[in-house]
Amino acid sequence: MDESSPGDDPAPQATPSWREFWRQRPWQWRPAWPTGPGWQAARLAVVWLARVAASRPFLLTVLAIALFWPGITRLPPLDRDESRFAQAALQMVESGDAVDIRFQDAPRYQQPPAIYWLQGAAVSLLSPPDQRDIWANRVPGALAAVAAVLLTSHIAAVLYGANAGFLAGLLLALSVLLGAEARIATIDATLLAVTLVAQAALLDVWRRRDLPPPPAAAAIAPWVAPAVFWVAIGVGLLLKGPLILVVTFGTLLGLAVAERQWRWMLALQPWLGASLILAIVLPWVVGIVGISGGAFFAGALGDNLLGKLAHGQQGHGFPPGTFLLLFLLTFWPGSLFAARALPWVWSTRRTPETRFLLAWIVPAWVVFEAAATKLPHYVLPTYPAIAALAAGAICTPGSWRLGRIGRVLARGYRVLWLITGLALALAGPVLLVWLEHRLVWLTVLPALVAIILLVNASRQVRRAAPIAALACAGLAALTISLSTWLQVLPALHAIWLSPRIAAAVTTLRPCPDSVLASASYAEPSLVYLVGRTTKLIGPAQAAEFLHEQPACGLALIDARDEAAFAGRAHALGIVPRALTRIDGLNYTTGRRLALTLYTASPPPRDTSPHAAQRP
């Protein structure tokens, strides 16, 4: 007799084995996971990966990489700062001297050494130094830019919530200025990340100012954030001197003025800070003083830092207000959202969150505007705070409602923002037509897509729909960025003179160890690509160099300097032989050049059997 009855539940089916599961056809798969320890671990791994992929930090990291990495490996070394840093880091790796940093034979006393250490480590790990792969020097800055986006997201999330944190990181990642700095092997992206570490630690100490002291079991906790704060300041001092103090101490000053209290700052443990900073900075200070005496500090602090504060250097002297005018472009597309947040910022200026961010922005911005020398990246450390304020306004319902005057001003700024975006979208195709005399349709299509998105973003702003507007503006910025860095800039052969000169020297040099004397083109990228022994001299001295090196010497002369070069060569009794001509635009000076590569050696003799039969 069968013990089961029709009403009983059917016996459960046996779970397929691993082999049976993978032999099934897709239409035979069941939603239930097979049992067993292996399948359970796989299920947990898939669920964990899905949660990570959907998390805000992961999405921000992916977006930041998509915005920053394109172009890093395709662009040649840029003039002038990037190539100076890269060549100095390369010489440091080759010489093994991590204290006395030099560009060719001249000491680099403009900046402390930390950026050279980072770039030298990246070159040693990622690329053989003799290959001169500039992308390896750019890796520290790119990674620091991604870290800056995540730190900005963290700070904004602490102040205004997780959604605002995501939007703040996105606004910073989309900004034109950070996108450029992330791809250049200089200091500023790295300094931004270090500054944000200090600001995040300062925020933690500031938020605990009114809390009761922790129990004895957790007595170590109040020391963590101050230690991180001072370590970050020490690293910042090794990166770019006292500039990090403009932001960190400026924030402390702003909070003291706004809140009329300062005793909570004792929680930063100043004596601990002095000890940590000395431990980080003092060994290098002793080393550089032993090598240069006071020459380093005279050059770095006197000529470089104080000189830039007192008068405009390198042709970058501009009046106060310049950074405010440039903000429309440098923080684009987030500049529109920051402008629309101003009424909300004013109405919430007395709240602790907004007060902290304003204390971060205002003192530092005033100092940078007061300095005589103005370069766009100076105000970059204030952009995370601006992004946090803009994100806080976006996440606050009704924050975009404006009065009559506000609507008029917002409409005007929106038009300027849209014009800026259209100019950025069309810049690539226009530059290719102007410099290369060709229309690349692969750059026209992204420009049209970006224009459509920007127009729609402007409409969403007018409807006070910030999320939709930011989505359209962000997609437009991503499209412009990918087109610019992957298609447009690598195709502008006219401006990449140094790689073409280096290729010509490698191909046409009469000796394996030929030295180039460049009389009309003295950019640091030429030294980086051709070699440390490259001589940057005048046209008459170039003729003398060929006279001294008749067998292996090379000279690079522009058409403007041909007369002086030829006259001195004739006086010395040599007849330079032209090897090739390179035409292009020096983008650092705006001058068009017609460069000719010369040698003093005679042309190679043809020893083939048919040479004697030729007329």
HELIX and SHEET records of a PDB file:
HELIX    1   1 TRP A   18  ARG A   23  1                                   6    
HELIX    2   2 PRO A   26  GLN A   28  5                                   3    
HELIX    3   3 PRO A   37  ALA A   54  1                                  18    
HELIX    4   4 ARG A   56  PHE A   68  1                                  13    
HELIX    5   5 ASP A   81  SER A   95  1                                  15    
HELIX    6   6 ALA A  114  LEU A  126  1                                  13    
HELIX    7   7 PRO A  129  GLN A  131  5                                   3    
HELIX    8   8 ILE A  134  TYR A  160  1                                  27    
HELIX    9   9 ALA A  162  LEU A  174  1                                  13    
HELIX   10  10 VAL A  176  GLU A  181  1                                   6    
HELIX   11  11 ASP A  188  ARG A  207  1                                  20    
HELIX   12  12 ALA A  216  ALA A  218  5                                   3    
HELIX   13  13 ALA A  221  LYS A  240  1                                  20    
HELIX   14  14 LEU A  243  GLU A  259  1                                  17    
HELIX   15  15 ARG A  263  LEU A  268  5                                   6    
HELIX   16  16 PRO A  270  SER A  292  1                                  23    
HELIX   17  17 ALA A  295  PHE A  297  1                                   3    
HELIX   18  18 ALA A  298  LEU A  306  3                                   9    
HELIX   19  19 GLY A  307  ALA A  310  1                                   4    
HELIX   20  20 THR A  322  THR A  330  1                                   9    
HELIX   21  21 GLY A  334  ARG A  340  1                                   7    
HELIX   22  22 LEU A  342  SER A  347  1                                   6    
HELIX   23  23 PRO A  352  ALA A  370  1                                  19    
HELIX   24  24 PRO A  376  THR A  382  5                                   7    
HELIX   25  25 TYR A  383  ILE A  394  1                                  12    
HELIX   26  26 ARG A  404  LEU A  431  1                                  28    
HELIX   27  27 LEU A  432  GLU A  436  3                                   5    
HELIX   28  28 TRP A  441  ARG A  462  1                                  22    
HELIX   29  29 PRO A  466  SER A  483  1                                  18    
HELIX   30  30 THR A  484  VAL A  488  3                                   5    
HELIX   31  31 LEU A  489  ALA A  491  1                                   3    
HELIX   32  32 HIS A  493  ILE A  495  5                                   3    
HELIX   33  33 LEU A  497  LEU A  508  1                                  12    
HELIX   34  34 PRO A  524  VAL A  530  1                                   7    
HELIX   35  35 PRO A  539  GLU A  548  1                                  10    
HELIX   36  36 ALA A  559  ASP A  561  5                                   3    
HELIX   37  37 GLU A  562  LEU A  572  1                                  11    
HELIX   38  38 ALA A  611  GLN A  613  5                                   3    
SHEET    1   A 2 ARG A 102  PHE A 103  0                                        
SHEET    2   A 2 ALA A 106  PRO A 107 -1                                        
SHEET    1   B 5 LYS A 535  LEU A 536  0                                        
SHEET    2   B 5 LEU A 516  SER A 518  1                                        
SHEET    3   B 5 LEU A 554  ASP A 558  1                                        
SHEET    4   B 5 ARG A 591  THR A 599 -1                                        
SHEET    5   B 5 ARG A 577  ASN A 586 -1                                        
END                                                                             
